[in-house]
Amino acid sequence: MPPPQKNRSHVPATAGHSRTPPRQPGRRMASRDAGERAAFFARREAATVLRRVLRGDASRRAGGSIKSLVYSPSVRNKRATFALVCQTLKYLPILKEVLAASGILTSKWKKQEELVYVTAYDILFGQETAVSGSVEQLIMLHKDTLMTALKKICVRKKVSSIQELLGNKTTVKPKPRFLRVNTLKATTESVIEELSKIHMIDKDDVVPDMLVLPPGTDLHNHPLVKDGKVFLQGKASSMVAIALCPKPGWKVIDACAAPGNKTVHLAALMNGEGSIVACELNKERVKTLQHTIRRSGADNIETVNGDFLDIDSNDPSYAEVRAILLDPSCSGSGISTERLDHLLPSHSSDDQDDAGSSARIRKLSAFQRKVLSHALSFPSVERLVYSTCSIHQAENEDVVNSVLPLASSLGFELATPFPQWHRRGLPVFDGAEHLLRTDPEDDLEGFFIALFVRKTATEDALEPSKDGAWGVKRKRVCRRGNGLRAFSSLRLSRMDVLCSIWRL
Ligand SMILES: C[S@@+](CC[C@H](N)C(=O)[O-])C[C@H]1O[C@@H](n2cnc3c(N)ncnc32)[C@H](O)[C@@H]1O
């Protein structure tokens, strides 16, 4: 049998990193060229991200997606780190087997096991040689043993290439790059002018201030992104704040806010007027939320590090809250391809634990009902959006259906966000046609949006009309089935004016 072929097409681009490796006490590290220095640091950044990804996956908690961890401010060489993390995850089952067979992952090295995985990937399947760093030296020292172990595994599994050994890990279909212009800092026209110098660019036909660029366009280090003039936010995700459509000057709660993409979108829709309370339970994620807010330039957002359920809806300081955006923790099943979840150990067919995953969804669903019921209890709320990035009925239609009696008793009805949007809620109860779904394949992300509007408080509320135009809704309701449907009495021709009319 010929030796397994190396997969050259996946060599990560580790060059381009400019920091100098730390000097170790008592001995000067050998001088090395810039490429090797870059690889040294990229492996360490990748190992840190990999540790968090694997820990989050092992506990089945959202420790942050691979992308969100890589694109956090602390990671310097994002492109190389991303490539290394993805590749190491892809090769992880093989690396574990090879390292176990060769017996080099002793308790001493176990403490740095993620760095061992990344380095082993890089040396066996990527860079080939590396001289600096103790883990690099370990892998180089045992490289022949590891290669022999790899060949034996190939023979045992009757495969002739690494590709065959890797099996069929889902490849991600290229998707357009969406970005949302932060109208607090820039105009859509100025961003188009700037980006069109080097990129093909289109305006999205549904979401205002959303631009569409070709798949693979990398803007993470672009000054417009760094300055917070644009946010790299998906289209479906950007529909959530628009569905809530808070009026400038209102007091609004974003109940589960981090990392804050929708919080700062709300601030932009409100033209920076009024106030937003952004509540986030997780202390670490509050830091990310605050970073997002700083980048957006919004100065009317107060962050609260705490449990939304602990906010007393009868507390006088929340008596004037008129809109709530509730985007609670969910399974993330609608963005699992986007999140690259197929690369995680828990997604491999051997490890798939169906009973565990349905128990998790049941637990999430119970939590979602609880927070949604709590959000409905705020006395002055006129508009409430419940959203998830899940495709599961249990987290979407079932949650909404379960709170309908409570919502109705408090004077809420379901309204229809984006009425021109064709994909509505699963028809599992009368009124589910008001709900909005996006499809992970056709619409690129699987989101769910439910909009509750208080019947007694719609006099000045702006609502989309049925045929896709946007208009001011006057309070006129008629019975339909067991739900209530609102009419538009004044239409506006363009969706672009959706929220701007409230600024007049
Ligand atoms: C789906 S994410 C929100 C994403 C955010 N809306 C955005 O677009 O950037 C859900 C967030 O809710 C937080 N969370 C979960 N339970 C919470 C609770 N009881 N109170 C406040 N925040 C909570 C999680 O830590 C997580 O950051």
Ligand as a Chemical Component Dictionary entry (heavy atoms), coordinates in Angstrom:
data_LIG
# 
_chem_comp.id                   LIG 
_chem_comp.type                 NON-POLYMER 
_chem_comp.pdbx_formal_charge   0 
_chem_comp.three_letter_code    LIG 
# 
loop_
_chem_comp_atom.comp_id 
_chem_comp_atom.atom_id 
_chem_comp_atom.alt_atom_id 
_chem_comp_atom.type_symbol 
_chem_comp_atom.charge 
_chem_comp_atom.model_Cartn_x 
_chem_comp_atom.model_Cartn_y 
_chem_comp_atom.model_Cartn_z 
_chem_comp_atom.pdbx_ordinal 
LIG C1  C1  C 0  -28.809 34.106 21.206 1  
LIG S1  S1  S 1  -27.771 34.982 22.245 2  
LIG C2  C2  C 0  -28.245 36.657 21.929 3  
LIG C3  C3  C 0  -27.653 37.209 20.663 4  
LIG C4  C4  C 0  -27.864 38.699 20.556 5  
LIG N1  N1  N 0  -29.273 39.033 20.564 6  
LIG C5  C5  C 0  -27.234 39.272 19.296 7  
LIG O1  O1  O 0  -27.904 39.374 18.271 8  
LIG O2  O2  O -1 -26.049 39.630 19.316 9  
LIG C6  C6  C 0  -28.498 34.731 23.810 10 
LIG C7  C7  C 0  -27.776 35.427 24.940 11 
LIG O3  O3  O 0  -28.634 35.375 26.083 12 
LIG C8  C8  C 0  -27.830 35.229 27.234 13 
LIG N2  N2  N 0  -28.740 34.732 28.308 14 
LIG C9  C9  C 0  -29.126 33.466 28.525 15 
LIG N3  N3  N 0  -29.978 33.416 29.568 16 
LIG C10 C10 C 0  -30.147 34.681 30.002 17 
LIG C11 C11 C 0  -30.912 35.279 31.049 18 
LIG N4  N4  N 0  -31.674 34.540 31.848 19 
LIG N5  N5  N 0  -30.837 36.612 31.211 20 
LIG C12 C12 C 0  -30.055 37.374 30.399 21 
LIG N6  N6  N 0  -29.299 36.860 29.398 22 
LIG C13 C13 C 0  -29.350 35.536 29.195 23 
LIG C14 C14 C 0  -26.772 34.263 26.778 24 
LIG O4  O4  O 0  -25.643 34.328 27.623 25 
LIG C15 C15 C 0  -26.485 34.755 25.363 26 
LIG O5  O5  O 0  -25.451 35.699 25.357 27 
# 
loop_
_chem_comp_bond.comp_id 
_chem_comp_bond.atom_id_1 
_chem_comp_bond.atom_id_2 
_chem_comp_bond.value_order 
_chem_comp_bond.pdbx_ordinal 
LIG C1  S1  SING 1  
LIG S1  C2  SING 2  
LIG S1  C6  SING 3  
LIG C2  C3  SING 4  
LIG C3  C4  SING 5  
LIG C4  N1  SING 6  
LIG C4  C5  SING 7  
LIG C5  O1  DOUB 8  
LIG C5  O2  SING 9  
LIG C6  C7  SING 10 
LIG C7  O3  SING 11 
LIG C7  C15 SING 12 
LIG O3  C8  SING 13 
LIG C8  N2  SING 14 
LIG C8  C14 SING 15 
LIG N2  C9  SING 16 
LIG N2  C13 SING 17 
LIG C9  N3  DOUB 18 
LIG N3  C10 SING 19 
LIG C10 C11 SING 20 
LIG C10 C13 DOUB 21 
LIG C11 N4  SING 22 
LIG C11 N5  DOUB 23 
LIG N5  C12 SING 24 
LIG C12 N6  DOUB 25 
LIG N6  C13 SING 26 
LIG C14 O4  SING 27 
LIG C14 C15 SING 28 
LIG C15 O5  SING 29 
# 
